[in-house]
Amino acid sequence: MRRGLLSNLFNSCYNAQSLAQLHSQLLKTGLCNESFFATKLNSYYLTYTSIDTARKLFVETPPRSVSLWNSLLRSYCRDKQYEKTLRLFRDMFSSIDFSGDKPNNFTICIALKACSRLCLLESGKIIHGFVKKVSKFGSDPFVGAALIELYSKCGGMGDALMVFNEFSLPDVVLWTSVITGYQQNGNHEEALAFFSQMVIMERIEPDPVTLVSVVSACAQFKKVKLGRSAHGFVIRRGHEYGLSLFNSLLNMYSKTGHVRNAANLFRIMPEKDVISWSCMIASYANNGAAAEALELFHEMIAKKFEPNKVTLVGVLQACSSNCNLEEGRKVHKLAAQRGIELVPPVSTALIDMYMKCSAPHEAVDLFRRVPEKDVVSWAALISGYTENGMADKSVEMFCTMLSNEIQPDAIAMVKVLAACSEMGVLQQAFCFHGYVITSGFLDNVYIGASLIEVYSKCANLAMSVKIFKGLVHKDVVIWTSMIASYGIHGYGEDALKVFNQMVHCAAVKPNNTTFLSILSACSHAGLVKEGVEIFDKMVNEYRLMPSSKHYGIVVDLLGRSGDLYKAMDIINLMPFPAGPDVWGALLGACRIHNNRELGEVAAKKLFRIDPNRAGYYILLSNIYALEEKWDGVAKLRALVKQKKMKKMLGESCLEVGNELHSFLAGERYHPQSQQIHNLLGDLEMIMREEAYSPDSDILLQDTEVMSACASDIVKMLYFESKYHVSLIALSTVKSAIS
């Protein structure tokens, strides 16, 4: 009677105090050491107190049943204390007080799970040996699933398959374990083939866990058709959608760029958690729908969902792509309030956002406050400086990173090589190339492509070609970089040869970026016919959807050759509204060929869709100036002043004596600023003496004329021995005038 009453009292315990009172009663009655009550007490202590308290009770219990051992083992494993789990498992065998109960299948599964989480393959094999000795465990499907998980987590899918094959009639748990193992090891095709064999040949009904693994494989394998088939399979079989399966499908559509499918699924989901919201926000942010991402985030907050780190990173990416500094600052404030402002993924996303929103000082301020700066944080800062026109600071930060004993990864190297490209200093390129070789990065295709670009922009095309030919494994990125390098130097014919070699000789298919590079090369070289043929091949042969940039280059290609009305026809046939890059290309071509009629059409479109870009107003004013329509010139100048628009300043860099000098047009921050501007005064006098007097109305606006003027002056000074002008001064003359 007393035993039954005390047993029922466990249901009345609701906190640590009530449990302690019941524990006291059990001690008084002498029932505390009985296996049933000891296990119950241990379980309730784990619920209402801590593992340490439960461990003390465990130690004080002399006869320990396997249930008691399993209870504590399960708690350590659930709390992710895997090392303590295995230590306790070893104690179970070596304990003097062990009553004779042997580990059961639950014990083995817990120990194997701890081994798989710690990737302790040898320890797992020892437990596997014990399983083989005890024949009853060898036929248990849960033990088999735990062994498959162990081997697959440690990268041994061959061993995992051997375990699977030992079962004559494997159930859905074992099939799912193998499918999940293949998926987690990146063997997506094998995972999907195994699923097909399970369903079609063996006619085993998958459970939701199986389907989650299959859909995840489709997402990682970028096979949206297979993912849709899995989605259809779920609908046809009438499986109840669990939240995990919904989220997996959502992630699959997001990862494959099918935002509309993801949005439709998201809206019909009966239940959503923070993972669902975060996935949908990231889907919008990563697929060019920043406004929708921010709108969804506001809806999430309005519905009282608590955003986590992943949510905020997605929202910050949206702010970055939309250059929405105001919204980014609000997200920063929210992150600070939740105490996750300095957590690495969030802090890195914030640094990236501030840099992309042209607020480098705020990015640097945050970076300095981050306590543990990893290589990702440094890479974000290095990349940000380059994006904000401070490539020299990027290189400086890279050196500081090395001095702080932070080793760069491939991404950081790509970022600093991009900075080196912007600087265009050949000696710096040689230094970074040497570092790439000594650090073992040369086999990385992205770094190889970056080196090709670096040498190309440093006017050493021969080195670009040498690196290209020296790379054994050439993927689409490498081929595209080489095509772009020839295009930058105006060698359109060579770019076409590489493109044709890629198409006919290499097992690589050109992508959208490849076509962007080859079209640009044709445009720079004036290869109109070839460019049009390639664009046609892109659309009709490779079935690639051209972006606004592709159309912009085609318009530029036709415009440069004087086919302005054909370029206008292309714009009218576009399947989506033309963007600033397309209309800007047409306006530039109208400026070259002095076509005021089409120029005004293009300018009006640009003033509507991108009204704060000073360059568009200046281009149109140049067209008016060439036709001597000074009223139009005056109106546009007044509009630029009224809107306080500023044209992007030209920058040039020069390396002298291992020191890099950077110059902006009109700046006075250089240490030799006074001498430089004195020289400019002398140059003005020389121009007057040489009767160099171009049309001042056009010279004030037309950068091409100004650059030509600067080049003439520099050449004149360079060859006149009576003028001893330093290299720094010559560089400054070019940049200050241009």
N, C-alpha and C positions, 0 to 999 in steps of 0.2 A: 504493500500500500504506500509506504513511505517512498520507495524507489520510483513508483509511478508518479507520485505527486511532485517529487523533485525533478523528474524528467520533464513534466509539463511546465514547471516554473521557468524553464529556458525560454519558452515562448513569451514570457512576461518581461524578459530583460530587454531594455531599450537604450541603456548607456553603460559606461564603465562602472559606475557606482552600484547599480542594481546587479550587475554581473558579479562584482566583488562580494556583495551580500550573499548571493547564491553559492559562490565559491566557499564562503565561510561555513554555510550550512552543510555543504558536502564534506568539508574537512571534519566537522563535528560528528557526522554520521559514519565517517570512515569509508565513504563511497568514492572519494576523490581519485583513488588510484585504480579504480576499475576502468577497464578499457573503454567502455561505452561513455562514461561520464568524463573521463580524461580527454577523449577525442572531442566531445561536445564543448567542454570548457575551452580547449585549445582553439576550436573553430570560432567560438564567440569572442575570445580575446583578440583574435586576428581581426574580427569585424569592428570591435569597439575600442581597441587600444592600438598597440603597435606589434610588429613582428618580434621585437626584442622582448616585450612582456610575455608573448606567447612562447618564445624560446625558453624563458626562465621556467615557465610552468612545465614545458616539455622536459627540461633537465631534471626537474623535481619529481617527475613521474617515473617510478622504477620499471614497471613492466610496460614496454612501449609496443603497441600493436602496429601492424603495417598501416592501418588506417590513420593512426596518429602521425607516423612518419610521413605518409603521403600528404596529410593536411598541412604540415609545416613546409614540406618540399614544394607543394603547389603554391603556397603563399610567397615563398622566396622567388619562385619562377615568375609568378604573376607580377611581383614588384620589380622584375628585371634584375634581381640580384643573382645572376646566373652562377657566378663563382661560388657564392655561399650555398647555392643549390647543390652543386657538384660536391662541395666539401661535406655537406650533410649526407649526401648519397653515399659517399665513401664511409662516413661514420656509421651508416646503417649496417654495413658489412663487418666493420671492425669493432663495433661496440660490444663490450663485455656484457652489458645488460640486455643484449638483444635476446628476446624471449623465444626465438625459434621461428617466428613468422618470417617468411621469405618475401622478397619484393614481388609485387604482382605486375600485371601489364600497365597499370596506371603509373607505378613507380618508374618503370622503364621508359615510358613515354615522356615523363617529366624530365628525367635525366638526359634523354636524347635531345629534347628541345633545348635544354641548357647548353649542350655541346654544339648544336647547330647555330645557336645565337652567338656563341663565342668562337665559332669556326674551329673547334678542337676536334679535328678529324681523328687523330690517334686515340683520344679518349673515347670517342664515339665507336671506333672499331673494337675497342676492348669490350664495351657494352654489347656490341653486335656479337662478339664471340660468346658472351654469357647467354645471349638470346638463343644462339645455335645449340648450346649445351642443353638448355631447358626447352624441350620440344614444344611445349604448350604455348610458349611465347611466339615461336616461329610462325605459327598459323594465325596469329591475331592480326587482323587488318590494321588496327590502330598502331600497333608496334611497327608493322610494315610501313605504314604511312610516315611514322616518325623517322624511320631509317632512311626512307626515300628523301625526306626533307633534309636530313643531316647531310647526305651525300650531295644533293643538288645545291645546298647552301655553300658547300665547300668546293663546288665546281666539278664534282665527279658524277656526271650524268650517266656514265657507263655503269658505275657501281649501283646507282639508283635503279637503273633498268634491270640489272641482275636481281635485285631484291624484288622488283615487280614481277619478274618472270618466275620467281619461286612460288608464286601463288597460282594455283590451277584455275581458280575462278575469282579473279580480282573484282572487288566491288567498286562502286562509284568513288569511294574515299581514296582508294589506291590509284585509280585512273586520274582523279583530280590532282593528286600529289605529283604525279609525273608531268602532267600538263603544266601545273604551276612551276615545277622545277625547270622545265624547258623555257617557259616564259621569263622567269627571273634570271636565267643565264643568257638571255638574248637570242635563244634559238626559237624564234617566233614561228618559222615555217614548220619545225618539228612539233611545236605545241599544237598548231592548228591541224596538222596531219594526224596527230595522236587523238585529237578530239573527234575528227572525222571517223577514224577507225572505231573509236568507242561507241559513237552514235549509230553509224551506218552498218558496220560489220558485226559488232558485238551487241548492238541494240540495247545499250545501257542508257537509262534515262539520266541526263546530267542534273545536278542540283545547282542552286544559285551560286555556290562557291566555284563550281566548275566554270560556269558562264562568266563570272567575274574575271577569272584567269584568261579565258578565251578572248573576251572583249579587250582586256589589257594588252594581250598579244597583238591584236588587230591595231590598237592605238600605237604601240611601239613600232610595229611593222609598217605603219602608214597605209594599211589596207582597209580603206573605208568600205569597199564593196563587201569584203568578208565581214566587217563589223556590222554592216546593215543586215547581212544574212543572219548573223547571230541575234541581232535585234528582232528580226522577223521570226526566227526560231523561237525566241522567248514568247512572242505574241501568239504564234500558232499553237504552241504547247500549253498555253494558258498558265504559265508560271506566274505566281504572284511576284510582282516586282518588289524586291527588298531595296532598302535605301542604298546599300553597297552596290547593287547591280545597276540601279539608276545612275549613281555617281560614276560608275565605270563607263557606262554608255555615254554619259555627258562628257567625260574626259576623252573618250575615243573620238567623238565628233569634234571636240575642240582641238585635239592634237593634229587631226587631219585637215583642219582649216574649214570644216563645214559648220560655220557659225549659225546659219539659219536652222539646220537640223538640231543643233545643240539648244538654240533658243526655244524651238518648238517643244522639245522634250522637257526643258526646264519648266516651261509654263504649265505643262500637264502633270508634273510630278505632284502627287498628293502630299508628300512630306519632303521637307528640305532641311538640311543642316548646314553648318558653316562651310563644310567641304563643298556642298552643292553651289552655294553662293560664290565661294572663292573660285571654283572651277569656271563658272560662267563669266565672272568678271575677268579672269585671266584670258578666257577665250576671246572676249571682245577686245581686250587690250592688245593681245598678240596678233590679231587679225585686222588691224586698221580701223577698229570701231571704238576709239577712245571715248567719244561722247556717250555712247551707249554703256560703256563700262562704268563711267562716273555716275550716270543716271541710275544704274542698277545698284551701285554701292549706296547711294542715297536712299533707295528703296529698302535695301537691307537694314540700314540703320533705323529707318522709320518703323520697320517691323520688329525692332528690338532684338535683332540678332547681333551677337558679340563678334566683331571681326577678330581674326587671329593674324599671325605673322604672314601667312600665305595670302590672306585677303589684302592686307596693306601693301604687300609687294606688287600684287596685280594692279591695284589702284594707282600706285606710284608709277608703274610702267605706262598706264594710261595718261597720267599727268605729263610724263616725259614726252610721249609721242605727240601729245596735243599742245606741248609747251604751255601748260596751264600752271603757272607758278603759284597763283593765288590758291587754287585747289590743293596743290602740293603742300603748301605751307599748312593748310588746315589738317591734312592727313598727318603731317609731321607733329602737329600739336596733339592730335589724337594718339599717336604712337607714344609720345612723351607721357601723356596722361596714363596710358596703360603700362608704362614701364618697359616698353620694348623698343624704344627709340634707338638704343645702342646695340641691340641684338644683331649679329652679323648680316643676315639676309635683309633686314629692314634698313639698317644703316647704309648698306651698300646701295640699295634701291633709292634711298634718299639722296645720297651723294650723286648718283647717276641722274636723278630728277633735277637737282639744282644745276648740275652742269649742262644738261640738255635745255634747261630753261634760262640759260645765260646768266646764272647767279653763282659764279665760281667761288666768291668769297664765303657764301653760306655753306657751300659744299666743303670747303677747306676747314671752316670753323667746326663743322660736325665731325669731319675726319679726325681732327686733332683730339676731339673728346672721346672717340671710340677707344675703349681700353685695350682690346685685343684686335689688332689690325691683321687680318689674314691677306693672302695674296689677291683674293677677289676684290677686297676694299681698295688695295693699292692699284689694281688694274682699272677700277672705275675712276679713280682720280687721274691716272695717267691718260686714259681715254678722254676724260672730260676736258683736261687742259688742251688737248689737241683739237677737240671740237670747238673750243672757244678761241682758237687762233693763237694758242700759247704752247706750240710744240716744244720750244726750248725748255719750258717748265715741266713738260712730260718727261723729257730725258733726265732732267734734274731729279724728278721724283723717283724715276727708275733707279738712279744711282743711290738715292737715299734709302730706297727699299733694300737694295743689296747690302748697304752698310748696316742696316738693321737685321741682317741675316735672314731675310725673307727670300726664299728661293722662288723665282718666277716659274709659272706654269706656261703651257703653250698659249693660253689666252692672253696672259700678260705680255708675252713676247710679241704676239701679233699687234697688241695695242701700242707698244713702244716702237715697233717697226713702222706702224702707221704714222707716228709722230716724226720719225726719221724721214719718211717720205715727204711729209709736209715741209720739213726744213730744207730738203734738197741738198744737203751737205755730204759730198762724196766720202770725205774722210770719216765722218760719223758712220756712214753706211758700212765701210770696211770694218770699223770697230765692232759694230753689232753683228756683222756677218761672222767675225771671228768668235764672238761670244756664243752665237748659235751653234757653231761647230763644236766648240769645247764643251758645251753644255748638253750635247747629244740631241738637239732639237731638229737637226737637218732633215730627218725622215718624216717630220710632220708636214702634211700637204699644205696646211694653212700657212705655216711659217715659210715653206718653200714659195708659195704664191706671194706672200708678203715681201720676200727678198727680191723676187722678180719685179714687183712694183717699186720697191725702194730704189733699185739701181736704175730703173726706167725713169723715175722722177728726178734722179740725180744725174740725168743725161749720160748714163753709161749703159746704153742698150746692149752693147757687146756682153757685159756681165750678166744681164738679164737672160740673154740667149744661152750663155754658158751654163747658168744655173738650171734653166729649163731642160737643156739637153742632158745634164748630169743627173736629173731626178729619174729614178727607176720607175716608181709608181706615179703615174700622172692621172689624176682624177679631173673632173670637170672644172674644179677651181683652178688647178694649175694651167690647163689649156686656156681658160678664160683670161687669166692674168697675162699670159704671153700675148694673146690677141689684143688685149687692152694696151699693153706696152708698145706694140707696133703702132697701134692707133694713136696714142699720145704723141708719138714722134712723127706722125703724118705718113707712115709707111703703110698705106692702105692695101697695096698689092701683097705685101708680106703678111699682113694680118689675114687676108683672104686665103693665102697659101696654108697658113697654120690652121685656119678654120676648116678648110677642105681636107687637110690631113687628119684632123680630129674626127671629122664626119666619116671618112672613108677607111682610115687605117686603125683608129683606136676604138676600143670597145666602150666608148663613152658617148652618151647622148648630150647634145648641147641643151642648156636650160635657158630660162628667161634672161639671166645675167649674161650668159654667153652671147645671146643675140643682141643684148644692149651694147656690149663691147664691140662686136663686129659691125653693127649699124653705125656706131659712133666713129669707128675707124673709116668706114666708107664716107661718112659725112665730112670728116676732116680732110680726106684725100680727094673729095669731089667725085667719088665713084657712084654717080646717081643710079645708073642702070643696075649695077651690081647690088647696091643697097636695096633697091626696090625688089629685086629677085630674092634676096635673102629674107626680106620681110614677108614676102609671099610664101617662101618655104617654111618660115616659122609658123605661120597661121595654117596653111593647108597641108603641109607634110608632117610637121611635128605636133600639130594640134595644140599649140600653146596660145594662151590668151594674152595678147599684148597689153601692157600697162600704159598709163599715161606717158611715162618716160619713153617707151618705144615709139609711140605716136609723135612725141615731141622731137625725137631724133629724125624720124622720117620727114616731118615738116621742115626741120632744119636742113636736111639733106636736099630736099626739093627747093627750099627757099634760097639756099646758098647758090644753087645753079641757075636761079632766076625763074623757076617754075612756080611762081607765087600762087597763081590761080589753081594749079593742080594741088598745091599744098592745102589750099582752102577747101578743095573738094574732099581731100583726105579727112580734114577736120569735120566736115559735114556728115561724113559716112561713119564716124566713130560711134561705137555702140553705147558710149556713156559720155556725159558732158566733158568737154575738154578742160583741162586744168591749167594752172599758170605756166607750167613748163611748155605746154603746146602753144598757147597764145603768145608766150614770151619768145619762142623760137620764130614764130611768124613775124612778130614785131621787129625782132633783130634782123630778119631777112629783108623786111620792108625798109629798114634803115640803110642796109647795104645797097639796095637797088632803088632807093628813093621813091617808094610807092606810098604816097600819102593816103590814098583811098583805103587800101587794105590795112595800112598802119593804124589809121583811126579806128577801124573795126576791131582790130586786135587790142588796141589800147583801151577802148571802152570796156571790153570784156575783162581786161586785167584790172582796171580801176574798180570794177564791181566785185570781183572775186578775191583780189589781193590789193586793197586800196592803200596800203602803207609802205609799199616798196618804191623807194625813190628812183631806182634805175629805170622803171617803166616810163615815168614822167620825163626823165632825161632823154631816153631814146626817142620819144615822140617829139620832144622839143628840138632834137637834132634834125629830125625830118623837116620840121617847120623852118628851122634855120637855113637848111640847104635850099629851100624854096623862098627864102627871105620873107617868111610870114612872121614878122617880129612881134606882132600882137599875140599870136599863139604862143610864141616862146616866152613872152613876158607873163602871160596868164599861168602857164605851167610852172615857171619859176616862183611866182607868187604863191601858188598852191603848195609847192614843196616847202616854202618858208612858213606858210600858215599852219600846215600840219606838223611842222617841226620834224620833217623826215630827214634822215641822214643816209647818205650813200655809204656802203661798206668800204672801209679804207683798205688800200692795198698795203701788203706787208712783204718785206724782203729780208732775207737773212744772209749773213756773210761770216765765214770763219776766217779769223786772222790770228796767227800765233796760238792755236788751240783754244781760242776764245770765240764764242759765238756772239755776233752782234745782230740785233733785230731792230727793224725800222718800220714805223707806220707813217703814212703820208701826213705831213704837217706836224708831227709830234716834236716835242722839245725836251724829252726826258733822257735822251742819250747823253753821256758825260761829255761828249765832244759836240754837243748841240750848237754852241756858239760858233765854233769854227766852221761847222757844216753850213749854217745859215749865212755866214760871211761869204763862204764859197758860192752859195746860190746868188748872192748879190753880185759877185764877180762875173758869174755866168750870164746874168742879165746884161751886164755891160758888154760882154763878148758878143752876145746875140745882136745887140744894137750895132756894134762895130761891123759885124759880118752881114748886116742888113737882113737878118733872119726875122721876118715879120709875118707869120701866118695870120689868117683871119681870126682875130681875138674872140669874136662872138662864138665861133665854133670851137676854138681851142679851149675855151672855158668849160665846155661840156663834153667834147668828144675825146674819150680816153685813148682811142687808137691814134689820133693825131698827136696827142700829148706824149704818148709812148714813143712815137717816131721822132718827135722833137728831142726827147730825152736821149734817145739812142744816138742821134746826130751829134749832140753836144758832148756826150761821153766819148764817142770816137774821136772827135776833134781834140778834146783835151788830152786823150790818151796818147795821141800821136804827136802832139805839140810838146816838145821837150822842155820848153820854157815854163810850162805849167806843171809843177810837181804836186800831183794830186794823189792822195792815198787811196787804196782800194776801198776803204770804208767810206770815204767821201764820194767816190764814184757810185757805190751802191746806194748811198743816200740820195744822190742826184736823181737816180732812176726812180726810186720809190717816192721821193717827195714830189716830183713832177707828175708821176703817174698816179 
